[in-house]
């Protein structure tokens, strides 16, 4: 094994690596013992669907599987009931066992669109956390102080703002860290928002006499708005289960500044291909063309080449030739007069009245091809009309 080349692949795209020296030692030991490294990646199935933001660590894990290493895909069915407080400014409601299990099943179906099932071990942390005795649980709690837990940026902000923090949330990093003790993981991968939790795992492993795991963090991918973290609740996410045309259209809507970030972190392609597109942009290639290639690559990954080509053709039909889509949802409503803002919200073209008003101000709402300029406009419906909200 060429350790220098192996290290380069491991480091590609990382934000944090703690530490490089330890990783080199683990790679050398892996080669010597002919043993693949055990790479832990944990998810709490608090929601059923995966979007492109979730695929950033999954893409990294797939690249490492292709180097022969094993991914331990940990489903936090126990910790999901608490809810990971990372990056949150309020306590999450507890989920039921039924909700968690249903989400976990859907999550697994989607995650193996990326991960190699043959090189993945799926485990549930309820298998060991449910078995902790009260004495063992208290022993785990004694490993950390409140002062150390409050070093977390999000906890610090909530504490200073006098926003409630439950004792359960204080326990979350310890429970996640204890997972690493049980699994004896060599490496743990997560987003930058997980860094504190991953480091707790290192410390607990050391307390238990286990060689500490290497921590690798990856960036948080921005959503289609170009500024905030990709999230379904912020209406800026691209689900990997989206229909091909919708997926392609949403990729085309991202700001040009994110094109290469999406190429690097959302496609699963190699470094060489990303550099090729980066070079084309530098040489003056139209960003629209690079974005179209990006959209095709993402759709192709989840639906195949045919669907990707059809999505591109359909997008061109709508937005270049100014024709209407071949497949539009049709809704039957009673004839009458409707406020335009109420109309587009009621039938799902906008998530809220605020979004509808912003769209009108940005000239993004059209009725029968004509831009709507007045947020108080009343639409008279007596026959079929065509409504376009942004790309929909």
Secondary structure, 3 states (H helix, E strand, C coil): CCHHHHHHHHHCCEEEEECHHHHHHHHHHHHHHCCCCEEEEEECCCCCCCECCCHHHHHHHHHHHCCCCEEEEEECCCHHHCCCCCCCCCCCCCCCHHHHHHHHHHHHHHHCCCCCHHHEEEEECHHHHCCCCHHHHHHHHCCCCHHHHCCCHHHHHHHHCCCCCCHHHHHHHHHHHHHHHHHCCCEEEEEHHHHHHHHHHHHHHHHCCCCCCEEEEECCCECCCCCCECCHHHCCCCECCCCHHHHHHHHHCCCHHHHHHHHHHHCCCCHHHHHHHHHHHHCCCCHHHHHHHHHHHHHHHHHCHHHHHHHHHHHHHHHCCCCCCCCCCCCCCCCEEEEHHHHHHHCCCCCCHHHHHHHHHCCCEEECCEECCCCCCEEEECCCCCEEECCC
